[in-house]
Each structure stands twice: as structure tokens, then as C-alpha cells.
Amino acid sequence: MFQESQIITRQDFFSVETKGEMRVYYCDQWKSFVQQNTSPSAPDSDPASSSSPRPTFKPILTPKKKLATEILNKLRSKRAELIKDKGGIEISSDPKATKGNVSFTIEELGKLFVVKFHIVNQSEGCIYFTYYTALHKMRCFTLVDKRRVNRVSPLLLCPGEDYDVEVHYNVNHPGHFPATMYFEFCPEVDPPGTAKPFCIVRELEAVVRTGLAETLGPESPYNPKQNRRLRPKSKVVEEGVPPESSITHDLKNMMKMNQYRYPAYLKELAKYKLEDSEHLPASLKQHLPRVRRLLDTQLCMKNYSERFHLLLHLEEIQMEVDIKKYDLYGKTMTLDKTNKKLLILKVPGVAENRPSVLRGDKLNVCLSDDRNQPITVYEGYVHRVELDKVILGFSRKLLQKFVNNMKFDVEFNINRFPLRLQHRAVELAVQHALGNVLFPSDKDTGHSELPHLSMFNKDLENNPEQKAAVQHILSGSSRPAPYLIFGPPGTGKTVTVVEAIKQVDKSKAQSHILACAPSNSACDLLCERLLGHVDAHRIYRLCAPSRDPRTVPQKLLKHSNWNEAQDSFLLPSKETLIGYSIIVVTLVTAGRLVSGGVAMGHFTHIFIDEAGQAVEPECIIGIAGLLDPLKGQLVLAGDPQQLGPVLRSPLAQLHGLGQSLLERLMKRNALYQKSQDDNSKYDSRFVTKLLRNYRSHPAILKIPNELFYENELQVFANQMEREAFCQWEHLPRKGFPVVFHGVMGKDEREANSPSFFNVTEIEVIVNYLNNLMQTQGKKGLPKLGPNDIGIIAPYRKQVEKIRKALNTVGELKKWKDIKVGSVEEFQGQERKVIIVSTVRSSVNYVKMDQDFNIGFLSNEKRFNVAMTRAKGLLIVVGNPVILSKDPTWQKFIQYCEQEQGYTGFDYKDAEGEEDVVSRLASLKISSDDTDESPLQQHVHPEWRAEQ
Ligand SMILES: Nc1ncnc2c1ncn2[C@@H]1O[C@H](COP(=O)(O)OP(=O)(O)OP(=O)(O)O)[C@@H](O)[C@H]1O
């Protein structure tokens, strides 16, 4: 297939024209939000993390801090001016300064390290050395000079005279300790008092690190730039070879799916944030009232599909922008040795879905040095995705031309299939009149007898809420309204869903159950737990053809649609599928059942676990066209306080796409509210709130319970397990199994990766792991294996570096299989020991985290999930100064201090607020050349925050 088009590149967006008609250009909705500082939430730009709840970072600004910030803000810009020697004064140093910066590494903890400043008066007149100080002092160094120079007793330096000032470092913790030295001078003139003081500044960067940190440090300096080049105006496209060309699925497509493309005007309107503006062209103005009406009226069955079409379109517009950020330039490919018809392209981060590339997807490449008009673009179909590479099927034409070291530019595309399924689902919801299910009211429901049940999982016998939920689901008491199971982490939501499925399967001979979740890992967990008591022949794990079989737990493969010969997942015929009593499938792949013609009403029960993680249209894929709105039972389980749906578009987020169906029903529908008169209880016919936590030690739960669950969470975890680490000798205080280890690290980046890492935190983590390894199985401590420990870090690079450390450090290699991952990868999981590395150590990046919804700061839901995974021991490693700027973290750190669980760098060592403010106020920065200059760049990072 050949297509002729033109690609135009402008500053903020790309566009592609097809024979004069505008086809594609990219509008970044974040630009307007970020510029105006009004971001409603932010997309995840970092590989290790992905969901997008509203950011909540609200730096704490006391009046004192505000004043200090104002002063610092006044001292902005003109860095070059400040570091210059001037007025005849020259300052040299040992170690030497480079562009005003004195960097040095201290390799021995606790040993004195001296930085010398040598001040010389090279002018022809006398100059007073009036004052010097370190902006933002920490107790890890002291300032030393013989004469104790200060404004009251300045030192007169005559021409040629010199003087030394020393900074004595004595550091007991590994880390990164920056500071700024400020030197103040005043020429001696007549009459006295008429001279203008001036200042010279030097930055100090002390790094205290060990050999491991050396190994883990940046492989090459951070350099995000790629040699992008403007494409010639027109192109021809050479089609590639898809992986499925040799594979046929038995499931026939019985229902056509539209393309659901967004209208061109919407992208234009998105640039104006869907708001009226005097700059809005008349051609767009005519569309605005309809769009606004759709967004401003409450969601109901009447506007249901149209509203979600609009929100999904906005999401797609932003997805197109985001995927472009992964484009690669001047990359080589290699021939696949096992199949010479395929080429291998290295794509760092692809394993973590950055960019998201699945089997069957297409990407475009062209030769980097192709200067032809039109340029040839080769489509490559993804045959396999491996750790950091994709294996691609191209046309014969490219293969014939291919030689090693040939350079390519690569463009990634979004996969529209899940979007199209969501569009179709919201349409089907209207066609099949799902109003009773999606907007239920109790006029439709009746009372039903609760069955007596003997639980498969005997634990549930002791929990009246879990038991009642199973009984109500079986009796269909909520029908046609969905039954909701919600509750904080570790309260047994998944266990309850599993029990209900088993009970339905046992007691209702004609039942067919669809068990869904948004992610493959949640579906696998459901399936594993179900296999316990259900006849294995009646249960089927249906996986998407795009899934890599190597990511599926071995014991599930034989109960799935895996075809060993093809080493792929094939979709079986409709007849085969409907023969199973229980099908476990992700929400998106459930759309295949609709396309395959599985009749509405075939599934008598549909369960959706982790329902809070899916946007509503995604949830609907598993419902619309499958659930009979009168006879079917829908069950949703999840926790709206944990990580929510992944969203890219700030406009879609602003207008409600980020709210899951579970959350909408709980917040907006009367059936799921606490009753006003009956002791503020929920109506158990429709909803069960689980409050008994079976996972964690109370000390671990304390802060999440207070902040997110109104202290309703009750501790029911097994006493032996929850107290297993209470006597651990490395706890700051025995009996309190929560540790906050303060670290003054540095968040670094390397090569062209935008992701952050912090080697000092890794050193501390390795230390804890070594301690755990040496003490496990002794003095009452349980024996530990890699499956008992989890390490959570918010950035992909940190995850990668921690894995590297596990593979590098002697004894720890035994534990190299410890799960290290983002918070998202830990949702729904639990471990005996959880170690959290927060990474962030420079306030400069906090705003960026907020804008891109990465990291821990500014995201309460991510904090909540990370803090609630541990059963017996929680260790958090982070920079207390930066984290304390967020109220949630401040609370956690204060709690650790009060309970004596705080250890590591004593951030109270940092200078008191009042001292800093008064000292800053007295600086004589405003001479003619440094008027209102920006020390902001130079001062300790803490003070760079509040801009
Ligand atoms: N009634 C019970 N008695 C004892 N243990 C239970 C009970 N219910 C659940 N558990 C245990 O509690 C732990 C958490 O259960 P589960 O994973 O179902 O919780 P969840 O609410 O789904 O958690 P999350 O919100 O983190 O996904 C599991 O180890 C489970 O076996």
C-alpha cells in the first residue's frame, strides 16, 4: 500500500498533510496547563510509573519560609556575574573550581576533608574583606579562618595581600551535600561609607560515596538531545509483514467495529482548553457550545456514549503527542539470528511499556540519510517484545537493502484497538439499555432470601462482612444494580471475589461467569486463586494474542489459550469459549468475546476486580453486549483510594474520565451511600465495605489509616506474622517495625534517559538487605527468601539500578530475584518486608513530578499503595528535607520521629529557618553588577523549591 503525504514540523506540533488536505498534527494539551500552572493532574512521563490521580503536592510555606523564598527569588538570574572574580579580588580554591563550582568526593566516612579558599587582592587599592558565610549551613561542615572575619571586625587587604578561609567537612553518612559560599568585600574609599560592597560566590558539591555507588553511577552524562531532523515533505509507505500472517484464530469476527476517529475541530479546540477565547477562530466557535454542553451536563444515559466518545477522543489526541516523545533517530538494527526475515531494534524501556509496544503493533522507520523526495517509510510489525528490544517484520524491499550499521529514524504509533473497543462499548451500553446497571435506583430491586453457605475459604466464616457479601451476590439482592465490594488495602476484597465466584459456580448449575480485571497480573492472581477449588477443566484463562507467553505463570498456561506449537495465544472458537463455566480475561480482551458473537446473557455473572483502576469505558468493555441488564449480576471490587486509571489527557481528566465506574457509583449513586438513620451503615444488599486488615502491623497502617480511611481500618493480621520483625536488632526502636532512613542523596540521570536514580539511597538499601540476610532465621526472625521482600521505587532508572546492585553485591546475588518495581507493579501485592526508595532529592524536579505525575510527592494514592504492601517491616529511604515539603510525607516522617523509627541523616542538622532568613536578608547582593541577582541557582536545593 502506498500513501503520499507531507510532513510538516512546527515548534509545538508536528503535522502531516495528504495531498493538500491536513491529515495529522499533534497538539500537546499539557502545554497550556503546565504553562498556566493549572494542571488538573498529569500524565506519567516516566517509565516506572503510570497511573494518574490528581496531584496533591502542596508545599508547606510558613511566613518565615515565604520571606526566605522571596529573598532568594530576588537573588535570581545572573549566575555568571556572581561567580566572577571582581573588584580586583581573586578567589582560588583547592580542590579547584570549574565555572564557580568546587566538586569533590569524600571516600572515607567520618574523616576530616578540608576545602581551602585563597583570597588575593590584585587591585591597586585596599579592600575590606567584610563577611563570608555558607548559604544554608549544615552541621556536616564548619567554616574556619584565623581572624574570624565578620562585619564588625572586617579584614583590610592591601594590594597583593591574601587570606585563607577553610571549609572543614566531617560527614558520617553517604550522600550529596551541596552548599554555596558567599564572600563579601568593600573597597576602602574616602569618605568612609560611600563605597559599594560586592560579593563573589562559589558553589560546593561534596559527594560522599562508596565503591558500589561508583559502579552504579551514571554510565554517561545525561544528554537528552537526539539529532532530530526535519523530514522531507512527502513520503511513500512500504507495508511490513504482520506476525499473524501465518496464524489463524478460530474465533470469527461477528461484529464490525467502527474506526471512531476524532473530528479535526476537536484537536483545535483542545488547544484552547475547550474554552471560549477571543482568539478562537469562527470556524471553531460554532462547535464549542455543543462540546461544552456535553461536558457541563451531568453524566446520564442520554449523553452517555456521546460524552465518553468526546473524552476518549481527547485522550487519543494526547496519546498521539506522548508517543512521539519516544521517537528514535540514527539507530541501527540487527538481523534476528533465529529468523532472518526479522530485524531487531533496541528500544530502552520497552519492557516497562515506555513506549507501549505490543505484538502485532506497527511502527515506522526510514533511513536516516534518505534525502529523497518522497522519502520511503517502512512499516515494521512487532513480532516479539523482549527486555529492551523489539523484533520487527518489514517488507522484502527493506530486507534486501539492509546492511549492518545502517542508520534508521523510528516513529512509534499508538495502538487504537483498545480505544475503539471502548468507543464501541459505550455505544453498546446505550443500545442494550444498561441504564438499570449504570445508573441504578432501588425502585428496580427487591428483597431476597440469603442462602446458607459453607465457605471454601474457612477464614471467611470469621468475617461477617465478607460472608454477607458472598451471600448477597449469590442471592442477587442488588440486581440489576451492581454489587460493590470496597475497602482499604489488605482487607480481603480479592479473597471475597474469589469465594463468591466459587460459590456461584457450585450452586448454580447453569451459571457462566466472566471474571475480569484491568491488568494481566490481577487476572493471573484471580485465576491462580480460583484454581484452588474449581474443577480445572471448567476454568479458562483467555489471553490476548499480543501477550508474551513468557509473562504468564507456568501453571496457568495449560488452562489458557496458549498454543504450544505457535508459542502464541490463539483465540478459540465461540463454541469452545462458551463451553467453559468461568472465563478469566482482562477488560480489554473481553471485547473479543463481544466481537466473537458471545450472546448477551450468556454470562450470568460478571466480576471485575481492581475496578478502581479502569476508566469507565474500559470497564464497560467487559459489560456491554455481554451482561443482560435484567437478569445478569455485576460485581465490582476495588478501592478508590488506591491507584486509579491511567490517563494522558489533562482535559479528559478535568472532565471526569479519570473517575472509575466503581468510584462514580460510590460517590454519586444513592444506593451506595451510608444511610442517614441506620447508624451510618451501608446497605448490605448493594455494597460491602471491608475494614479488617489481614496484612499489616498496626504501626505500618497507622498513617494511611488516618489519612485515607478515617481510622476505620482494624488490625486483624496474624499476630506472629505482623510482629515477626519487632525484635529485629537493626530497628531504630524495637517494637516499632517502621523505619524512615534519612538520606541526602542526589537524583541523577544518565545518557538520554529522562528517568531518575539515586545511588546513595541504593547504598542504604543494600545495607538493609545485607542486615536482613545476616539476621534472618536467627533470634526469632523468620527465614527470608527473595519472595518475602519487595522493593518499590518510583522511577524506572532506580528500579534498573537496584536490580543491578542485587546482581553485583556478593552475597546479595542469592536474592537477585527480589521483586523490584514501581508502585503500580505492587498494587494488589504484599510482602513480609517492603523497602521503599523515594529517590527525589532536589526540589527543582518536584514541579516536574507534579506536571508529569511521577514520583511519590504530589500523589497520595501512590503513597497509600506503597505504604500498605508490607506485612511485618516497612523501611522507607528518602530525603527528609524534600519529602517534608509535602503534608502527607511530613506526617509520616514526624510519626517516625515520634516513635523513634527515624534514623540516618539528621535533617535537624540543617540550619534553622530563622537563622537562614535573617542571614539571607543581610546579604549585600545589590551592587551595580549584581543588582537583585539570583542566588537561587546557587543555594542549597531546599531553598530552590518554593518558586
Ligand atoms: N477473612 C480472612 N481471614 C484471614 N485472612 C484473610 C481474610 N481475608 C483476606 N485475608 C488475607 O489478607 C490478605 C489480603 O487479601 P486480599 O489480597 O484479598 O486483599 P485486598 O483487599 O484485595 O488487598 P489490596 O487492596 O491490597 O488489593 C491475603 O493474604 C489474604 O489471604
PDBQT file of the ligand as one rigid body, heavy atoms in Angstrom, charges set to zero:
ROOT
HETATM    1  N1  LIG A1001     -11.143 -13.423  56.413  1.00  0.00    +0.000 N 
HETATM    2  C1  LIG A1001      -9.821 -13.513  56.325  1.00  0.00    +0.000 A 
HETATM    3  N2  LIG A1001      -9.107 -14.122  57.304  1.00  0.00    +0.000 NA
HETATM    4  C2  LIG A1001      -7.752 -14.204  57.251  1.00  0.00    +0.000 A 
HETATM    5  N3  LIG A1001      -7.017 -13.713  56.249  1.00  0.00    +0.000 NA
HETATM    6  C3  LIG A1001      -7.663 -13.098  55.237  1.00  0.00    +0.000 A 
HETATM    7  C4  LIG A1001      -9.082 -12.950  55.212  1.00  0.00    +0.000 A 
HETATM    8  N4  LIG A1001      -9.428 -12.282  54.089  1.00  0.00    +0.000 NA
HETATM    9  C5  LIG A1001      -8.265 -12.000  53.435  1.00  0.00    +0.000 A 
HETATM   10  N5  LIG A1001      -7.211 -12.494  54.109  1.00  0.00    +0.000 N 
HETATM   11  C6  LIG A1001      -5.775 -12.373  53.736  1.00  0.00    +0.000 C 
HETATM   12  O1  LIG A1001      -5.471 -10.987  53.666  1.00  0.00    +0.000 OA
HETATM   13  C7  LIG A1001      -4.524 -10.714  52.651  1.00  0.00    +0.000 C 
HETATM   14  C8  LIG A1001      -5.076  -9.662  51.701  1.00  0.00    +0.000 C 
HETATM   15  O2  LIG A1001      -6.177 -10.175  50.966  1.00  0.00    +0.000 OA
HETATM   16  P1  LIG A1001      -6.562  -9.616  49.524  1.00  0.00    +0.000 P 
HETATM   17  O3  LIG A1001      -5.379  -9.646  48.622  1.00  0.00    +0.000 OA
HETATM   18  O4  LIG A1001      -7.805 -10.305  49.093  1.00  0.00    +0.000 OA
HETATM   19  O5  LIG A1001      -6.863  -8.122  49.946  1.00  0.00    +0.000 OA
HETATM   20  P2  LIG A1001      -7.291  -6.887  49.020  1.00  0.00    +0.000 P 
HETATM   21  O6  LIG A1001      -8.341  -6.149  49.789  1.00  0.00    +0.000 OA
HETATM   22  O7  LIG A1001      -7.688  -7.395  47.673  1.00  0.00    +0.000 OA
HETATM   23  O8  LIG A1001      -5.924  -6.095  49.006  1.00  0.00    +0.000 OA
HETATM   24  P3  LIG A1001      -5.441  -4.873  48.028  1.00  0.00    +0.000 P 
HETATM   25  O9  LIG A1001      -6.398  -3.745  48.233  1.00  0.00    +0.000 OA
HETATM   26  O10 LIG A1001      -4.080  -4.541  48.506  1.00  0.00    +0.000 OA
HETATM   27  O11 LIG A1001      -5.504  -5.453  46.643  1.00  0.00    +0.000 OA
HETATM   28  C9  LIG A1001      -4.264 -12.040  51.966  1.00  0.00    +0.000 C 
HETATM   29  O12 LIG A1001      -3.078 -12.578  52.487  1.00  0.00    +0.000 OA
HETATM   30  C10 LIG A1001      -5.469 -12.879  52.347  1.00  0.00    +0.000 C 
HETATM   31  O13 LIG A1001      -5.180 -14.255  52.336  1.00  0.00    +0.000 OA
ENDROOT
TORSDOF 0
